[in-house]
Each structure stands twice: as C-alpha cells, then as structure tokens.
Amino acid sequence: MRKSLSDARHPCDYLKMFEPRTYRNEMKAEDLDYFQILEFESDLFIGVDQGTITPQLTERLKKELHRLRQTIVNYNHDEPDFIKSLTPLELSPHSPPIVIDMLKAGKTAGVGPMAAVAGAVSKYIGRMLKPHSSEIVVENGGDLFIQTKKERRIALYTGNLHFAELGLKIKPRENPLGVCTSSGIIGHSLSFGKADAVTVISENIPLADAVATALGNRIKKPEDVKNGLSWVKNITGILGVLIIIDDQLGAWGEIELC
C-alpha cells in the first residue's frame, strides 16, 4: 500500500482512503487528472479523464458544492434536529433531493441523516461530472464515488498491522459505485464502535455511507463481526461489506481483496 503508483507488482491503480489527507499526494492514478474543491465541511478530491479539467468546470462544481451544503443548512433551519440527530427522522416528500437521499439512507440504516452527508454530496458532484468524463473518482473524507471502465484497486489504510497491505479490487461496471468506510479508531467522524475499518459498497452512495456508520457502531469487539455481517445482509442495495477489527477480518458479498 505504500508502494508508488508505478509499482509493477500491482496491476490496478491505487486509491488511498481513510488517512490524514496527506495521502492524497500518493493516491493519484496515473491516467487521471486531479483537483480539489472545498465548502463548509466538505473537502473533495476529484479525479477525472486527463484534459477534462477547465476553470469553467471547476467553478461550476464549486457552485454546486456550495448549493448542496447550503441546502442542508437551510433545511436545518426549518428542521433543527436534522444535523444533530443520531437517529432516523421522518421523510418529508417536499424536501430537497439531497435531503431526501440522506433521510432515506438514515432510515434504512437506523442512523441520523448526517451519517449519509459525504456519500450524498459525492453522489451529486459525481453525477454532475458524468457528461464530462468517463472515469470519475470523488474522494470525500474516505468515502468514494467511483465510475470506471477499467479495473482499479482501492488501498485501505486501517492502522492495523495485521492488515497493512490491503486493497479492494473494483471492476468495471455501468453504474457508479459508492465505497464508504467508517472507523472507530481513525478519522474525525463519530463512531460508537471500535472497528479499525468497516467498508460498504453500493450503487446507492448515500446508503453505503449511512450503512458504514451504522455497521461500524455495531462492531465493538472481534466477536461482533459475525453478527454485523448477518445484520447487513438484510439491507437491500448493499453489494458488499468488509469489517476489520484487531486480528479479525470478515467479508460478505462483492468483496475481492487484492
């Protein structure tokens, strides 16, 4: 995982997640160009086809990110529990689309809507990029939106010496994929669990984010891995899960380690 991107022993591109953001100097795939946009608490690192980035596109994305985050703030003015709630909230059909995504994801996973904020933001930024680039990676605090026509490797940093060189193989697919990670050990996001890493993949990016949080909350000791996998299997739309805690690794679904 700490090899360079040109290391011939790894056939897939590297994407690193869940480290302090200095990891972005190492995560760049050679076939993509990268840029960063920031707004409120969102810090997005975006990879697209080479030659795609223009000042006009970057400015449009910045405005869209501002709009998305402002939409959440404005909704919280009317529904003061929205940002602070750690439990699901009722869905209002007249809510803005990003809020509906977050409410639905939170309700399905049994967590508050803000557990899905990174995935929801990445979804809309990624969707905006689709007409401009065939290859898209949106990294948002360890959560990924990926649209790819080639095989890629996501290197997972867990801080766990038992699994120091660990990655997920992502195969080409028609629809974008969310790969979202929660940790009770690393990062600033709230978790009530003790897992080194819980990674969830789904084509529903906000759902992947919310389920990663909810599953991470359930993993407090290695013995919880089995029950955690049993719980997540019943959630429609989840394609795969990886759980790492201490010397234990559990996986289910479309998980291919490399």
Secondary structure as UniProt FT lines:
FT   TURN            5..6
FT   TURN            8..9
FT   STRAND          13..17
FT   HELIX           21..25
FT   TURN            30..31
FT   STRAND          32..39
FT   TURN            40..41
FT   STRAND          42..49
FT   TURN            50..51
FT   HELIX           55..78
FT   TURN            80..84
FT   TURN            93..94
FT   HELIX           97..109
FT   HELIX           113..116
FT   HELIX           117..129
FT   TURN            130..132
FT   STRAND          136..140
FT   TURN            141..142
FT   STRAND          143..147
FT   STRAND          152..156
FT   HELIX           161..163
FT   STRAND          167..170
FT   STRAND          177..182
FT   STRAND          197..202
FT   HELIX           205..218
FT   TURN            222..223
FT   HELIX           224..232
FT   TURN            233..234
FT   TURN            236..237
FT   STRAND          238..245
FT   TURN            246..247
FT   STRAND          248..253
//
